[in-house]
Amino acid sequence: MTTLTIDDNALTASGSGCFTVSSNQQTLADSVRLSGRGLHSGIDTTVVIHPAPENTGIVFRAGDDVVSGLAANVVDTSRGTTIGRNGSRVRTIEHLMAALRGRGVDNAVVEVIGSETPALDGSALPYVKAIDAVGLVDLGVPRKIVKLRRPVWVQRNGSFIIAVPANQLSITYVLNYNHPLIGAQSGTYVFSEKDFGREIAPARTFVLYEEVAGLLDKDLARGGSFDNAIVVWKDRMSSRLRFPDELVRHKVMDLIGDLALVGGLLLAEVLAVKSGHALNVKFARQVSRMKS
Protein backbone atom coordinates (compact mmCIF):
# COMPACT_ATOMS: atom_id res chain seq x y z
CA MET A 1 0.00 0.00 0.00
CA THR A 2 1.21 3.50 -0.80
CA THR A 3 2.19 5.46 2.28
CA LEU A 4 3.25 8.98 3.08
CA THR A 5 4.45 10.94 6.05
CA ILE A 6 3.65 14.37 7.36
CA ASP A 7 7.04 15.96 7.85
CA ASP A 8 6.97 18.67 10.51
CA ASN A 9 10.63 19.56 10.03
CA ALA A 10 11.65 22.82 8.43
CA LEU A 11 11.71 22.66 4.65
CA THR A 12 14.97 23.55 2.96
CA ALA A 13 15.56 24.68 -0.58
CA SER A 14 16.74 22.20 -3.18
CA GLY A 15 20.22 22.38 -4.60
CA SER A 16 18.90 23.75 -7.90
CA GLY A 17 17.74 26.92 -6.17
CA CYS A 18 14.35 26.66 -7.89
CA PHE A 19 12.33 25.38 -4.94
CA THR A 20 11.57 28.39 -2.78
CA VAL A 21 9.02 28.11 0.02
CA SER A 22 8.65 29.18 3.63
CA SER A 23 9.42 26.55 6.26
CA ASN A 24 6.86 27.96 8.71
CA GLN A 25 3.12 28.38 8.49
CA GLN A 26 1.95 31.78 7.32
CA THR A 27 -1.24 33.82 7.21
CA LEU A 28 -2.25 37.20 5.85
CA ALA A 29 -1.24 40.35 7.71
CA ASP A 30 -4.74 41.78 7.20
CA SER A 31 -8.07 40.93 5.58
CA VAL A 32 -8.63 41.45 1.86
CA ARG A 33 -11.89 41.73 -0.08
CA LEU A 34 -12.52 40.89 -3.74
CA SER A 35 -15.82 41.19 -5.58
CA GLY A 36 -17.06 40.24 -9.02
CA ARG A 37 -19.34 37.95 -10.96
CA GLY A 38 -19.32 34.20 -10.37
CA LEU A 39 -18.16 32.33 -13.46
CA HIS A 40 -20.93 29.72 -13.34
CA SER A 41 -23.68 31.32 -11.28
CA GLY A 42 -23.47 34.68 -13.00
CA ILE A 43 -24.39 36.47 -9.77
CA ASP A 44 -22.42 39.18 -7.99
CA THR A 45 -20.32 37.65 -5.24
CA THR A 46 -17.65 38.68 -2.75
CA VAL A 47 -14.93 36.90 -0.82
CA VAL A 48 -13.21 38.34 2.24
CA ILE A 49 -10.02 36.52 3.15
CA HIS A 50 -9.21 36.90 6.85
CA PRO A 51 -6.02 36.02 8.75
CA ALA A 52 -6.22 32.86 10.90
CA PRO A 53 -4.12 31.24 13.65
CA GLU A 54 -1.70 28.39 13.14
CA ASN A 55 -3.13 24.97 12.19
CA THR A 56 -6.46 26.45 11.05
CA GLY A 57 -5.90 25.52 7.43
CA ILE A 58 -8.05 27.12 4.73
CA VAL A 59 -11.63 27.40 5.99
CA PHE A 60 -14.62 28.72 4.05
CA ARG A 61 -17.51 30.39 5.84
CA ALA A 62 -20.75 30.35 3.85
CA GLY A 63 -23.73 31.62 5.81
CA ASP A 64 -23.88 29.71 9.09
CA ASP A 65 -21.76 26.82 7.80
CA VAL A 66 -18.00 26.40 7.97
CA VAL A 67 -16.34 24.14 5.41
CA SER A 68 -12.65 23.25 5.39
CA GLY A 69 -10.90 23.39 2.05
CA LEU A 70 -10.21 19.66 1.97
CA ALA A 71 -10.75 16.97 -0.65
CA ALA A 72 -13.25 15.17 1.60
CA ASN A 73 -15.58 18.17 1.38
CA VAL A 74 -15.71 18.39 -2.42
CA VAL A 75 -19.27 17.84 -3.61
CA ASP A 76 -19.03 18.68 -7.33
CA THR A 77 -16.34 18.94 -10.01
CA SER A 78 -18.36 20.17 -13.00
CA ARG A 79 -15.98 22.62 -14.70
CA GLY A 80 -14.67 23.68 -11.32
CA THR A 81 -14.22 22.52 -7.73
CA THR A 82 -17.14 22.97 -5.35
CA ILE A 83 -17.06 22.25 -1.63
CA GLY A 84 -20.07 21.97 0.63
CA ARG A 85 -21.60 20.96 3.93
CA ASN A 86 -25.19 20.68 5.20
CA GLY A 87 -26.54 21.92 1.90
CA SER A 88 -24.27 24.97 1.71
CA ARG A 89 -22.06 25.24 -1.35
CA VAL A 90 -19.05 27.29 -2.39
CA ARG A 91 -18.40 26.96 -6.10
CA THR A 92 -15.22 27.37 -8.11
CA ILE A 93 -12.63 27.56 -5.32
CA GLU A 94 -9.65 26.33 -7.35
CA HIS A 95 -8.22 29.72 -8.39
CA LEU A 96 -8.40 31.05 -4.85
CA MET A 97 -6.91 27.85 -3.42
CA ALA A 98 -4.10 28.04 -5.98
CA ALA A 99 -3.34 31.64 -5.05
CA LEU A 100 -3.24 30.84 -1.33
CA ARG A 101 -0.98 27.82 -1.85
CA GLY A 102 1.09 29.58 -4.48
CA ARG A 103 1.84 32.54 -2.22
CA GLY A 104 2.38 30.44 0.88
CA VAL A 105 -0.81 31.13 2.85
CA ASP A 106 -1.38 28.10 5.10
CA ASN A 107 -4.15 29.51 7.30
CA ALA A 108 -7.09 31.72 6.37
CA VAL A 109 -10.82 32.07 6.90
CA VAL A 110 -12.55 32.83 3.62
CA GLU A 111 -15.91 34.53 4.05
CA VAL A 112 -18.06 33.98 0.96
CA ILE A 113 -20.93 36.36 0.26
CA GLY A 114 -22.78 34.54 -2.49
CA SER A 115 -22.54 30.95 -3.67
CA GLU A 116 -19.31 31.20 -5.62
CA THR A 117 -15.92 32.88 -5.59
CA PRO A 118 -15.68 35.76 -8.10
CA ALA A 119 -14.17 34.88 -11.47
CA LEU A 120 -12.33 38.24 -11.70
CA ASP A 121 -10.16 38.00 -14.85
CA GLY A 122 -10.32 34.20 -15.05
CA SER A 123 -6.93 33.68 -13.43
CA ALA A 124 -5.43 33.57 -9.93
CA LEU A 125 -3.54 36.84 -10.42
CA PRO A 126 -6.05 39.21 -8.76
CA TYR A 127 -6.03 37.00 -5.66
CA VAL A 128 -2.22 37.00 -5.62
CA LYS A 129 -2.12 40.79 -5.94
CA ALA A 130 -4.56 41.15 -3.04
CA ILE A 131 -2.45 38.85 -0.85
CA ASP A 132 0.74 40.69 -1.79
CA ALA A 133 -0.89 44.04 -1.02
CA VAL A 134 -1.27 43.18 2.68
CA GLY A 135 1.68 40.82 3.06
CA LEU A 136 2.15 37.71 5.18
CA VAL A 137 2.87 36.93 8.82
CA ASP A 138 5.15 34.08 9.91
CA LEU A 139 3.27 32.12 12.59
CA GLY A 140 6.40 30.52 14.01
CA VAL A 141 5.28 26.89 13.74
CA PRO A 142 6.39 24.35 11.12
CA ARG A 143 4.41 24.08 7.93
CA LYS A 144 2.45 20.89 7.30
CA ILE A 145 4.26 18.97 4.58
CA VAL A 146 2.77 15.98 2.75
CA LYS A 147 5.62 13.83 1.47
CA LEU A 148 5.17 10.68 -0.57
CA ARG A 149 7.19 7.55 0.08
CA ARG A 150 5.87 5.53 -2.87
CA PRO A 151 4.16 6.32 -6.18
CA VAL A 152 0.49 7.29 -6.24
CA TRP A 153 -1.67 7.22 -9.36
CA VAL A 154 -5.26 7.60 -10.51
CA GLN A 155 -6.84 7.27 -13.93
CA ARG A 156 -10.17 7.96 -15.56
CA ASN A 157 -11.40 7.83 -19.16
CA GLY A 158 -7.98 7.97 -20.78
CA SER A 159 -6.61 10.59 -18.41
CA PHE A 160 -4.25 9.94 -15.52
CA ILE A 161 -2.15 11.48 -12.75
CA ILE A 162 0.92 9.77 -11.36
CA ALA A 163 3.13 11.15 -8.60
CA VAL A 164 6.42 9.84 -7.29
CA PRO A 165 8.39 10.84 -4.19
CA ALA A 166 10.44 14.02 -4.36
CA ASN A 167 11.82 16.74 -2.11
CA GLN A 168 9.97 19.45 -4.00
CA LEU A 169 6.71 19.87 -5.88
CA SER A 170 7.08 19.75 -9.63
CA ILE A 171 4.23 19.37 -12.09
CA THR A 172 4.34 18.29 -15.71
CA TYR A 173 1.01 18.74 -17.45
CA VAL A 174 0.11 17.31 -20.86
CA LEU A 175 -3.02 18.43 -22.68
CA ASN A 176 -4.22 17.07 -26.01
CA TYR A 177 -7.15 18.60 -27.86
CA ASN A 178 -8.37 17.65 -31.31
CA HIS A 179 -8.28 21.30 -32.23
CA PRO A 180 -6.15 23.16 -34.82
CA LEU A 181 -5.11 25.94 -32.42
CA ILE A 182 -4.38 23.74 -29.40
CA GLY A 183 -3.35 20.20 -30.31
CA ALA A 184 -0.87 18.52 -27.96
CA GLN A 185 1.02 20.72 -25.51
CA SER A 186 3.01 20.12 -22.35
CA GLY A 187 4.78 22.14 -19.70
CA THR A 188 6.74 21.58 -16.48
CA TYR A 189 6.68 23.86 -13.45
CA VAL A 190 8.79 23.56 -10.31
CA PHE A 191 6.73 25.09 -7.52
CA SER A 192 8.06 28.28 -6.00
CA GLU A 193 6.26 30.84 -3.86
CA LYS A 194 8.65 33.43 -5.26
CA ASP A 195 7.62 33.09 -8.90
CA PHE A 196 4.10 31.62 -8.78
CA GLY A 197 2.56 35.07 -9.16
CA ARG A 198 4.61 35.71 -12.28
CA GLU A 199 4.74 32.31 -13.97
CA ILE A 200 1.43 30.57 -13.21
CA ALA A 201 -1.13 32.90 -11.59
CA PRO A 202 -1.78 35.07 -14.69
CA ALA A 203 -2.91 32.09 -16.83
CA ARG A 204 -6.64 32.36 -17.57
CA THR A 205 -9.36 29.75 -17.92
CA PHE A 206 -10.36 28.79 -21.44
CA VAL A 207 -13.28 27.19 -23.23
CA LEU A 208 -13.91 25.95 -26.75
CA TYR A 209 -16.62 27.92 -28.53
CA GLU A 210 -18.40 24.65 -29.34
CA GLU A 211 -18.72 23.90 -25.62
CA VAL A 212 -20.43 27.13 -24.59
CA ALA A 213 -24.03 26.18 -25.46
CA GLY A 214 -23.72 22.84 -23.65
CA LEU A 215 -22.35 24.53 -20.54
CA LEU A 216 -25.22 27.00 -20.45
CA ASP A 217 -27.71 24.12 -20.77
CA LYS A 218 -26.11 22.62 -17.64
CA ASP A 219 -26.47 25.90 -15.73
CA LEU A 220 -22.74 26.56 -16.03
CA ALA A 221 -20.71 29.50 -17.36
CA ARG A 222 -23.60 31.96 -16.89
CA GLY A 223 -21.11 34.56 -15.72
CA GLY A 224 -18.58 33.83 -18.43
CA SER A 225 -17.38 36.62 -20.73
CA PHE A 226 -14.40 37.67 -22.78
CA ASP A 227 -13.22 39.47 -19.64
CA ASN A 228 -12.82 36.28 -17.57
CA ALA A 229 -12.20 33.49 -20.07
CA ILE A 230 -10.38 32.78 -23.30
CA VAL A 231 -12.86 31.55 -25.91
CA VAL A 232 -11.23 29.39 -28.58
CA TRP A 233 -12.69 29.22 -32.08
CA LYS A 234 -11.33 27.05 -34.89
CA ASP A 235 -9.27 29.91 -36.28
CA ARG A 236 -8.80 32.43 -33.47
CA MET A 237 -8.93 33.15 -29.75
CA SER A 238 -10.95 35.85 -28.04
CA SER A 239 -7.87 37.62 -26.68
CA ARG A 240 -4.13 37.66 -27.07
CA LEU A 241 -2.44 35.03 -24.90
CA ARG A 242 -0.39 36.18 -21.91
CA PHE A 243 2.01 33.28 -22.51
CA PRO A 244 2.49 31.15 -25.65
CA ASP A 245 1.54 28.15 -23.47
CA GLU A 246 -1.09 29.92 -21.35
CA LEU A 247 -3.58 27.05 -21.66
CA VAL A 248 -1.11 24.55 -20.19
CA ARG A 249 -0.14 26.97 -17.43
CA HIS A 250 -3.79 27.39 -16.50
CA LYS A 251 -4.14 23.62 -16.17
CA VAL A 252 -1.09 23.63 -13.88
CA MET A 253 -2.69 26.42 -11.82
CA ASP A 254 -5.94 24.46 -11.49
CA LEU A 255 -3.98 21.40 -10.39
CA ILE A 256 -2.05 23.37 -7.76
CA GLY A 257 -5.39 24.61 -6.38
CA ASP A 258 -6.85 21.13 -6.28
CA LEU A 259 -3.69 19.62 -4.76
CA ALA A 260 -3.98 22.15 -1.93
CA LEU A 261 -7.02 20.13 -0.84
CA VAL A 262 -4.67 17.56 0.74
CA GLY A 263 -4.32 19.96 3.67
CA GLY A 264 -0.64 20.81 3.35
CA LEU A 265 2.13 21.40 0.84
CA LEU A 266 2.51 18.27 -1.26
CA LEU A 267 6.08 17.30 -2.14
CA ALA A 268 6.07 15.07 -5.21
CA GLU A 269 6.97 14.91 -8.87
CA VAL A 270 3.59 14.92 -10.59
CA LEU A 271 2.74 13.97 -14.17
CA ALA A 272 -0.83 14.82 -15.19
CA VAL A 273 -2.12 13.84 -18.61
CA LYS A 274 -5.42 15.43 -19.72
CA SER A 275 -6.66 15.66 -16.13
CA GLY A 276 -9.48 17.92 -14.98
CA HIS A 277 -11.02 18.74 -11.63
CA ALA A 278 -12.70 15.36 -11.19
CA LEU A 279 -9.42 13.46 -11.55
CA ASN A 280 -7.45 16.09 -9.61
CA VAL A 281 -9.81 15.72 -6.66
CA LYS A 282 -9.77 11.93 -6.92
CA PHE A 283 -5.98 12.09 -6.62
CA ALA A 284 -6.15 14.52 -3.68
CA ARG A 285 -8.61 12.23 -1.90
CA GLN A 286 -6.34 9.24 -2.36
CA VAL A 287 -3.40 11.14 -0.89
CA SER A 288 -5.58 12.42 1.97
CA ARG A 289 -6.76 8.91 2.84
CA MET A 290 -3.17 7.77 3.10
CA LYS A 291 -2.47 10.51 5.65
CA SER A 292 -5.05 9.17 8.11
SESEMI-402948 format. One line per 8 residues: for each residue x, y, z of C-alpha. Coordinates in nm, 4 decimals, m for minus. Layout:
X Y Z; ...
END
This chain:
0.0000 0.0000 0.0000; 0.1211 0.3496 m0.0803; 0.2186 0.5457 0.2279; 0.3252 0.8979 0.3081; 0.4448 1.0941 0.6054; 0.3646 1.4367 0.7359; 0.7042 1.5958 0.7848; 0.6968 1.8668 1.0509
1.0626 1.9558 1.0030; 1.1651 2.2821 0.8433; 1.1713 2.2664 0.4654; 1.4974 2.3554 0.2958; 1.5563 2.4676 m0.0582; 1.6741 2.2205 m0.3184; 2.0218 2.2378 m0.4598; 1.8897 2.3752 m0.7895
1.7740 2.6923 m0.6172; 1.4347 2.6661 m0.7885; 1.2330 2.5381 m0.4944; 1.1570 2.8390 m0.2776; 0.9022 2.8112 0.0023; 0.8648 2.9176 0.3627; 0.9425 2.6554 0.6261; 0.6863 2.7964 0.8713
0.3122 2.8380 0.8492; 0.1946 3.1780 0.7320; m0.1236 3.3824 0.7214; m0.2249 3.7202 0.5847; m0.1242 4.0349 0.7712; m0.4740 4.1781 0.7197; m0.8068 4.0933 0.5585; m0.8627 4.1445 0.1858
m1.1885 4.1725 m0.0081; m1.2517 4.0891 m0.3739; m1.5817 4.1186 m0.5577; m1.7060 4.0242 m0.9019; m1.9335 3.7951 m1.0956; m1.9321 3.4203 m1.0368; m1.8162 3.2326 m1.3465; m2.0928 2.9718 m1.3344
m2.3681 3.1324 m1.1280; m2.3475 3.4683 m1.3004; m2.4389 3.6466 m0.9767; m2.2423 3.9178 m0.7988; m2.0319 3.7652 m0.5242; m1.7651 3.8675 m0.2747; m1.4928 3.6901 m0.0818; m1.3209 3.8341 0.2237
m1.0021 3.6515 0.3152; m0.9211 3.6900 0.6846; m0.6023 3.6017 0.8748; m0.6223 3.2864 1.0897; m0.4120 3.1239 1.3652; m0.1703 2.8386 1.3135; m0.3126 2.4969 1.2187; m0.6456 2.6452 1.1052
m0.5897 2.5525 0.7427; m0.8045 2.7116 0.4728; m1.1628 2.7399 0.5989; m1.4617 2.8717 0.4054; m1.7505 3.0391 0.5840; m2.0746 3.0347 0.3852; m2.3733 3.1618 0.5812; m2.3876 2.9708 0.9089
m2.1762 2.6825 0.7798; m1.8000 2.6404 0.7972; m1.6340 2.4143 0.5415; m1.2649 2.3250 0.5393; m1.0898 2.3395 0.2046; m1.0211 1.9661 0.1965; m1.0753 1.6975 m0.0650; m1.3246 1.5169 0.1603
m1.5575 1.8173 0.1375; m1.5707 1.8394 m0.2420; m1.9274 1.7842 m0.3610; m1.9027 1.8678 m0.7325; m1.6343 1.8939 m1.0009; m1.8360 2.0165 m1.3002; m1.5978 2.2618 m1.4697; m1.4669 2.3684 m1.1316
m1.4220 2.2516 m0.7735; m1.7142 2.2968 m0.5350; m1.7060 2.2247 m0.1634; m2.0074 2.1975 0.0632; m2.1603 2.0962 0.3931; m2.5190 2.0680 0.5201; m2.6536 2.1922 0.1896; m2.4275 2.4973 0.1705
m2.2060 2.5241 m0.1350; m1.9050 2.7295 m0.2385; m1.8400 2.6957 m0.6104; m1.5218 2.7366 m0.8111; m1.2635 2.7564 m0.5317; m0.9655 2.6333 m0.7347; m0.8221 2.9718 m0.8390; m0.8403 3.1054 m0.4849
m0.6906 2.7853 m0.3422; m0.4098 2.8037 m0.5984; m0.3344 3.1644 m0.5051; m0.3240 3.0839 m0.1333; m0.0984 2.7820 m0.1853; 0.1094 2.9582 m0.4484; 0.1842 3.2544 m0.2216; 0.2379 3.0440 0.0881
m0.0808 3.1125 0.2855; m0.1377 2.8102 0.5095; m0.4149 2.9512 0.7297; m0.7091 3.1722 0.6367; m1.0816 3.2067 0.6899; m1.2550 3.2832 0.3615; m1.5908 3.4526 0.4048; m1.8064 3.3978 0.0960
m2.0934 3.6359 0.0264; m2.2782 3.4538 m0.2488; m2.2545 3.0955 m0.3666; m1.9308 3.1202 m0.5621; m1.5918 3.2884 m0.5593; m1.5675 3.5762 m0.8099; m1.4165 3.4884 m1.1469; m1.2333 3.8236 m1.1705
m1.0159 3.8004 m1.4850; m1.0320 3.4201 m1.5053; m0.6928 3.3683 m1.3426; m0.5431 3.3573 m0.9931; m0.3539 3.6839 m1.0417; m0.6055 3.9208 m0.8759; m0.6030 3.7000 m0.5657; m0.2220 3.6997 m0.5618
m0.2119 4.0788 m0.5944; m0.4564 4.1148 m0.3038; m0.2451 3.8849 m0.0855; 0.0737 4.0685 m0.1787; m0.0892 4.4043 m0.1023; m0.1266 4.3181 0.2678; 0.1684 4.0817 0.3065; 0.2154 3.7710 0.5177
0.2873 3.6929 0.8816; 0.5155 3.4083 0.9911; 0.3270 3.2121 1.2588; 0.6400 3.0523 1.4014; 0.5283 2.6890 1.3738; 0.6393 2.4355 1.1120; 0.4413 2.4082 0.7925; 0.2450 2.0888 0.7299
0.4260 1.8967 0.4577; 0.2775 1.5984 0.2748; 0.5618 1.3832 0.1475; 0.5167 1.0678 m0.0574; 0.7192 0.7550 0.0075; 0.5871 0.5529 m0.2867; 0.4158 0.6321 m0.6184; 0.0487 0.7291 m0.6235
m0.1672 0.7216 m0.9356; m0.5264 0.7600 m1.0507; m0.6845 0.7275 m1.3929; m1.0167 0.7965 m1.5564; m1.1403 0.7833 m1.9164; m0.7985 0.7967 m2.0778; m0.6608 1.0588 m1.8411; m0.4251 0.9939 m1.5516
m0.2149 1.1475 m1.2754; 0.0920 0.9766 m1.1358; 0.3131 1.1148 m0.8597; 0.6425 0.9842 m0.7289; 0.8394 1.0836 m0.4185; 1.0442 1.4016 m0.4357; 1.1824 1.6742 m0.2112; 0.9970 1.9447 m0.3995
0.6715 1.9873 m0.5878; 0.7082 1.9746 m0.9630; 0.4231 1.9371 m1.2093; 0.4338 1.8288 m1.5715; 0.1013 1.8742 m1.7452; 0.0110 1.7308 m2.0859; m0.3019 1.8429 m2.2681; m0.4219 1.7068 m2.6014
m0.7145 1.8603 m2.7864; m0.8367 1.7649 m3.1310; m0.8283 2.1305 m3.2232; m0.6146 2.3159 m3.4815; m0.5110 2.5942 m3.2421; m0.4377 2.3742 m2.9405; m0.3349 2.0202 m3.0313; m0.0870 1.8525 m2.7957
0.1025 2.0725 m2.5506; 0.3011 2.0120 m2.2345; 0.4780 2.2141 m1.9701; 0.6739 2.1579 m1.6484; 0.6681 2.3862 m1.3450; 0.8792 2.3562 m1.0311; 0.6726 2.5087 m0.7520; 0.8061 2.8285 m0.5997
0.6258 3.0837 m0.3858; 0.8646 3.3426 m0.5258; 0.7619 3.3093 m0.8903; 0.4099 3.1619 m0.8777; 0.2556 3.5068 m0.9161; 0.4613 3.5709 m1.2281; 0.4738 3.2308 m1.3974; 0.1432 3.0573 m1.3208
m0.1128 3.2899 m1.1588; m0.1776 3.5066 m1.4692; m0.2911 3.2092 m1.6828; m0.6643 3.2360 m1.7568; m0.9358 2.9753 m1.7919; m1.0358 2.8789 m2.1438; m1.3283 2.7193 m2.3234; m1.3913 2.5952 m2.6753
m1.6620 2.7922 m2.8530; m1.8400 2.4650 m2.9339; m1.8719 2.3896 m2.5617; m2.0432 2.7127 m2.4592; m2.4027 2.6178 m2.5457; m2.3717 2.2842 m2.3646; m2.2346 2.4529 m2.0538; m2.5219 2.7002 m2.0454
m2.7705 2.4124 m2.0774; m2.6108 2.2616 m1.7644; m2.6470 2.5902 m1.5733; m2.2740 2.6558 m1.6026; m2.0712 2.9504 m1.7363; m2.3598 3.1965 m1.6889; m2.1108 3.4562 m1.5717; m1.8578 3.3833 m1.8430
m1.7384 3.6616 m2.0726; m1.4401 3.7665 m2.2785; m1.3215 3.9466 m1.9643; m1.2820 3.6279 m1.7574; m1.2203 3.3488 m2.0066; m1.0380 3.2776 m2.3296; m1.2856 3.1547 m2.5909; m1.1230 2.9395 m2.8584
m1.2693 2.9215 m3.2081; m1.1326 2.7046 m3.4888; m0.9267 2.9906 m3.6281; m0.8795 3.2427 m3.3466; m0.8934 3.3151 m2.9753; m1.0951 3.5855 m2.8038; m0.7872 3.7624 m2.6675; m0.4129 3.7664 m2.7066
m0.2436 3.5035 m2.4902; m0.0394 3.6177 m2.1905; 0.2015 3.3277 m2.2513; 0.2485 3.1151 m2.5647; 0.1541 2.8155 m2.3465; m0.1089 2.9921 m2.1353; m0.3578 2.7050 m2.1663; m0.1115 2.4545 m2.0190
m0.0144 2.6975 m1.7434; m0.3790 2.7392 m1.6504; m0.4138 2.3622 m1.6172; m0.1087 2.3634 m1.3881; m0.2691 2.6415 m1.1818; m0.5937 2.4460 m1.1487; m0.3975 2.1403 m1.0394; m0.2055 2.3372 m0.7756
m0.5389 2.4611 m0.6376; m0.6847 2.1125 m0.6279; m0.3690 1.9617 m0.4759; m0.3978 2.2146 m0.1930; m0.7025 2.0125 m0.0845; m0.4665 1.7562 0.0739; m0.4319 1.9962 0.3668; m0.0643 2.0812 0.3348
0.2128 2.1401 0.0844; 0.2512 1.8267 m0.1262; 0.6076 1.7296 m0.2142; 0.6069 1.5072 m0.5214; 0.6974 1.4908 m0.8870; 0.3592 1.4924 m1.0590; 0.2736 1.3972 m1.4169; m0.0829 1.4819 m1.5188
m0.2124 1.3838 m1.8613; m0.5421 1.5434 m1.9715; m0.6657 1.5661 m1.6129; m0.9482 1.7921 m1.4978; m1.1020 1.8739 m1.1625; m1.2702 1.5356 m1.1191; m0.9415 1.3461 m1.1553; m0.7447 1.6087 m0.9608
m0.9809 1.5719 m0.6661; m0.9772 1.1933 m0.6916; m0.5977 1.2092 m0.6617; m0.6153 1.4518 m0.3683; m0.8612 1.2230 m0.1903; m0.6345 0.9239 m0.2361; m0.3399 1.1137 m0.0890; m0.5582 1.2416 0.1967
m0.6761 0.8906 0.2839; m0.3166 0.7766 0.3099; m0.2470 1.0508 0.5653; m0.5049 0.9168 0.8108
END
